[in-house]
Amino acid sequence: MPQYVVKLTHTPDQCPMSNSKTREQLIKGEQEMPNLAAKLGLQIVAGPLALVTEHESITIVESDKVEAAHEFVIQSGLVQWNCARISPAVPLQQVMKDWEKMPPPLY
C-alpha cells in the first residue's frame, strides 16, 4: 500500500506550547485521530512525532489514495494552524530498481 509522509509546520505563536486555543484543539483532536483515520481508510504507520524545536511534526501513513491523507489533515482541523505537506514515500529498494528505467546519470 502506498505510504505518505505528512509534515506539519506552524509558527511559534500558533504552537500548542504557547497558544491556548491550538493546545485545546490538539488535546481534543488527538483523541479522535485514530477514528478519523479509520473512517478515511488511512492507517497511521508512525507518529505523529513532534520536532519540538522546529515547530514541526511528521506522521507516516498508508492509504490507497493520497486524498485520504489530504482529508485527514482537513477534517482533523490540523490545517487550521499548520501548513501541511503530504509527500509520497518510496522504499529505497524501489527507487534503486527505478534507476533502470531512467536515462544515464547526468554527471
Order of alpha helices (4+ residues) and beta strands (2+ residues): beta-alpha-beta-beta-alpha-beta-alpha
